[in-house]
Every structure is written in C-alpha cells, then in structure tokens.
C-alpha cells in the first residue's frame, strides 16, 4: 500500500516541477526582451539629444551619458542574458538642420530698391524733358535751333553718363539697373528730338526722320547687346515703334516699312535667343502698326500692296527668330506666339485685295508654312519643339482653307475643302509626322462639317431634286478617301495610343458607310434624271443603301470569326450596323419609300438578316470544332 501511495503522488509532483521550470524560462525570456527594449530606448534618446543640439558648445555641455542599461533580473539565468555592450553600435552625432531663413520683403531684396528708383527716375526725367521742351516753345525761349541742340546734348549726355556709371560699377564688381535707366532716358530724349525736327518744325522729311530714328534705335540695340541688358533693348525698340506714327502723323506704308526694319535690327542683335521680351517688343507693336495701316487703306479702291511686303517680311523675321530661340531653348513658347500674331497681319494684308490676289496669297502662305514645317522637322534646321511645329502646321492648314473658300466657285467649295484635307492626310501618311497628322485631323473636321450638306439634302425627295448630285458623288468619293487615309495615317504614325487607333478605325468605317450611302443615292438620282424618273432613282438609292449596310453588317460578323484578335470589335460593329439598318428601314424607309422599292427593301433586308444569322451560326460552330478536338 505504501509503495502504491508513493507512486500515486510521484507523478503529480513531477508534472508540477516541469510547469514551474517552464514558467521560469518564460519569465527569463520576457525579462531579456524588456532588457533589449530598454537598450533600444536609451540609444534613441541619446541620438535625439545629439540632433537637438544647436552648436558644438551645446553638445559638450549637454553630452549624453553612456546609454543606461536595464538591470538584469537576478533570478534569470545568466546564460540567457545578452551582452549589450558588444552589440550596440556607437552613436554618430548628426549635425543640426539649419532653420529656414525667413523670406525678405520685396524692398529688402538685393537690387530691388535700385531698380524701382531707377525706373521712377527715368520716367520722371523724361516727363521733365518733355515739359521743358513744351514750355520753351510756349514761352519762346531760345530759337528753335538752340532748343533742338540742347535736346541733342541732353540725350548724348545721358547716354555718356550711363557709360560712366556702368564703368564705375564694373570696376567695383557691382551691377545695377541705374545705367540702363539712364541710357533709356537718353534714347527717349533722342526720340523726342526726332519728333521735333520732323513733326514740330518740319526741317527734315518724314522718311529722313524715320531713318534718324532707326539709327538711334540701332545704337541703343548695340549698346544693349554689349551690356547684355534685355531691358535696354526692349525700351529702345518700343520707343522707336511708338515714335513712328508720331513722326509721320499717321499710319501707312512708311510706318510699316520702318517697324519691319526695326524688327530686323533687333533680330540681328540677339536672334531672340534668351530674350523673349525683345521678341515680343519687336513683333507685337509692329504687327499692330501694320494692321492699323491696312485699316486706314481698306476704304480705298486700290489698297497698297506694300503692306503685303511689310507683313510678309515681318512674318519671315518672326519665323527665323522663333526657330533660333527654339534651338537655344526647347521650352520656348514665345516664338510660337509671335509667329501666329505676325501671320494675322499677313493674312489680313492679302484679305483686303481682290479675289485673285487674295486666293493666290492664301495659297502661297499655306505652301510656305508647309515647307517650313517640313524643313524644321529634321536637321540641319530642326527638329523644332512641338508647339512651334504645330503652329506652322496650323497656319498652313488655315491658310489652305481660306484659299479654298475665297477662290473656289460656290459649287466646288466643299470639294476644295475635301481635297485640302485629303492632301494633308496623304502628307501625314508619307512623312509619318505627328504634327502633320494633327493638321490633317483639323482639316478633316472642317471638311466633315462642310460635307454634311449632302446627306442633309437627301432626307426628302424635294430637297434631293434641287441638290447637285454630281458634286455630291464626287465629294463622297473624296470624303471616303479622307477617311481611309486618315485611318492609315493613325496606324503608321508612331506614338498614337492603341485606343485612339481603334476609335479612328471605327470612325473611318462609319464615315465610309455614310459616304457610300450618299454616293449610291447620288447615282440613283443621276440615273433617274437621265431616264426621266427622278423619284424612282431617289427611292432606289435609299433602298440600295439600306441593303448595302446590311451586307456590310453580315461581312463584319463573318470576318470577326476569322480573326481572333478582332472578333469582339467586328461583332460589335456588325450587330450595331445591323441595328442601324433595321432602324433606318422602319423609321425612314417605311415612311419615305413606296410601292415596289419598299417591298424590296424589307424583303432583301429580312433575307440578309436570316442568312447572316445562319451563316454566323455555322461559322461559329466550325471555329469551335477545332478547339474541341485540340
């Protein structure tokens, strides 16, 4: 009995001892983890104290003590405790992040006050000079010759003073806006002298006065180039441009030619490279003055053709400057703007003349910019940035459309627009240029809107009788060619997304169906007129158009089964076209057609629907059999 009792109690005692040992091990493991967490927190605290220090003195004064270690539990086994000192990496001091400096006010920035004072001083001085000249004339001070001489001396003295101030700043290693403002005031005073000797006193002819002003402007541009100051060049060009109509007491050919010469001088000084404000200053005022001259001459029976020469030269200078600036800066957009603005003056100059000169001029502008696009798209001139190339292409397309609408007879206007769109689409396919493709897309949109006059005329018999069926047939053939070449161009030009390609194919298919329907109805009308049965030809054309659409729908459904990659698209197009055919049959043909043609349309369309369904089922089954046996 005793041995049994001892054995009975030995088993539970052994289990309890194992539980105690297990709990001790888990407790030791937990303490070791807390010990590691304590060391990690200590290291992080030390690193943060170093980062928040603001100077080396602070580091030394508040140097963190050695990272404290968490006490190791006395009851944990010694072997289970890690050795933190051998594993803890030394803390590297991180230099403090300097605080962001406060942004100073505009008047605290370097050179801001100098520029403001210089500009204000230039304006005030110029006003004072003008008031002095006016007061001298009113009071009769000095003789006129002496007044002009004093004005010239003042202008020369201001420019000389600008040179002195510039030289002194260069020796001291400084640069400010003061010399530029002083020199600009001197050139403005020189312009006032030119006004005095031409308009006020009439001592020199107007052309001579413009020549003197050109000499003053060129000297200012050369000085601006030497000092590399765009502001001085801008002020010089603007002053001379605004002076021109004052000297000539109006607008006209003299002013137009003068501003073109001034623009050419400004272009030769810098070539628009890095000076966008100079490009604007030499183009926008010149364009405005040329347009003002054209407006003055617009009432005459024979407008001056010198405006065309001036506008053409200004446009050429704008193109050269834009290409030069684009080669220097690929992100330049000013060049595109000045080319577009200058072209407005050129197109306006051609637009005020007779039909022959107007149409010829628009056509020449279209060809010139198409050549500019081709030349600038590749070396050695290009390639120019996309915005500038797009501007060239857009101007070419717009000019071509203007040439067609202004010169073509009324009967062939739509045909001319379609031929224009066809030409740009062919150019896009040939050159594979994305910009040319965009121009082709723009002209195609215009051509599509113009073409809508034909299907709109075939809605009822009365309007169809009065419509030109021969022109509609020709335009339908041209429109179909535009749709085909447009889809081809989208396929061959690189960089076009796949979604755009698919949408273009669908749009080309829809355009082809619409143009083919118009062509079939046009043929029916022509045959009906020849046979003396216009009404029958119109009805036959509509019935055949519906049948043709249904045949195309069947072809799409069967073709989609042969090409796995295009099955879904062909199925959708085929079903959609079948739905359109049935809708036309019930909504239009049922109300418009009568007699035999209504019966033919319904019977043939119904038979085609049945045949399409049967053929599609058989073709689908044939495609499934190889898949099942594979």
C-alpha positions, 0 to 999 in steps of 0.5 A: 500500500505504501509503495502504491501511495508513493507512486500515486503522488510521484507523478503529480509532483513531477508534472508540477516541477516541469510547469514551474521550470517552464514558467521560469524560462518564460519569465527569463525570456520576457525579462531579456526582451524588456532588457533589449527594449530598454537598450533600444530606448536609451540609444534613441534618446541619446541620438535625439539629444545629439540632433537637438543640439544647436552648436558644438558648445551645446553638445559638450555641455549637454553630452549624453551619458553612456546609454543606461542599461536595464538591470538584469533580473537576478533570478534569470539565468545568466546564460540567457542574458545578452551582452549589450555592450558588444552589440550596440553600435556607437552613436554618430552625432548628426549635425543640426538642420539649419532653420529656414531663413525667413523670406525678405520683403520685396524692398529688402531684396538685393537690387530691388530698391535700385531698380524701382528708383531707377525706373521712377527716375527715368520716367520722371526725367523724361516727363521733365524733358518733355515739359521743358521742351513744351514750355520753351516753345510756349514761352519762346525761349531760345530759337528753335535751333538752340532748343533742338541742340540742347535736346541733342546734348541732353540725350548724348549726355545721358547716354555718356553718363550711363557709360560712366556709371556702368564703368564705375560699377564694373570696376567695383564688381557691382551691377545695377539697373541705374545705367540702363535707366539712364541710357533709356532716358537718353534714347527717349530724349533722342526720340523726342528730338526726332519728333521735333525736327520732323513733326514740330518744325518740319526741317527734315522729311518724314522718311529722313526722320524715320531713318534718324530714328532707326539709327538711334534705335540701332545704337541703343540695340548695340549698346544693349547687346554689349551690356547684355541688358534685355531691358535696354533693348526692349525700351529702345525698340518700343520707343522707336515703334511708338515714335513712328506714327508720331513722326509721320502723323499717321499710319501707312506704308512708311510706318510699316516699312520702318517697324519691319526694319526695326524688327530686323535690327533687333533680330540681328542683335540677339536672334531672340535667343534668351530674350523673349521680351525683345521678341515680343517688343519687336513683333507685337507693336509692329504687327499692330502698326501694320494692321492699323495701316491696312485699316486706314487703306481698306476704304480705298479702291486700290489698297497698297500692296506694300503692306503685303511686303511689310507683313510678309517680311515681318512674318519671315523675321518672326519665323527665323527668330522663333526657330533660333530661340527654339534651338537655344531653348526647347521650352520656348513658347514665345516664338510660337506666339509671335509667329501666329500674331505676325501671320494675322497681319499677313493674312489680313494684308492679302484679305483686303485685295481682290479675289485673285490676289487674295486666293493666290496669297492664301495659297502661297502662305499655306505652301510656305508654312508647309515647307517650313514645317517640313524643313524644321522637322529634321536637321540641319534646321530642326527638329523644332519643339512641338508647339512651334511645329504645330503652329506652322502646321496650323497656319498652313492648314488655315491658310489652305482653307481660306484659299479654298473658300475665297477662290473656289466657285460656290459649287466646288467649295466643299470639294476644295475643302475635301481635297485640302484635307485629303492632301494633308492626310496623304502628307501625314501618311508619307512623312509619318509626322505627328504634327502633320497628322494633327493638321490633317485631323483639323482639316478633316473636321472642317471638311466633315462639317462642310460635307454634311450638306449632302446627306442633309439634302437627301432626307426628302425627295424635294430637297434631293431634286434641287441638290447637285448630285454630281458634286455630291458623288464626287465629294463622297468619293473624296470624303471616303478617301479622307477617311481611309487615309486618315485611318492609315495615317493613325496606324503608321504614325508612331506614338498614337495610343492603341485606343485612339487607333481603334476609335479612328478605325471605327470612325473611318468605317462609319464615315465610309458607310455614310459616304457610300450611302450618299454616293449610291443615292447620288447615282440613283438620282443621276440615273433617274434624271437621265431616264426621266424618273427622278423619284424612282432613282431617289427611292432606289438609292435609299433602298440600295443603301439600306441593303448595302449596310446590311451586307456590310453588317453580315461581312463584319460578323463573318470576318470577326470569326476569322480573326481572333484578335478582332472578333469582339470589335467586328461583332460589335460593329456588325450587330450595331450596323445591323441595328442601324439598318433595321432602324433606318428601314422602319423609321425612314424607309417605311415612311419615305419609300413606296410601292415596289422599292419598299417591298424590296427593301424589307424583303432583301433586308429580312433575307440578309438578316436570316442568312447572316444569322445562319451563316454566323451560326455555322461559322461559329460552330466550325471555329469551335470544332477545332478547339474541341478536338485540340 
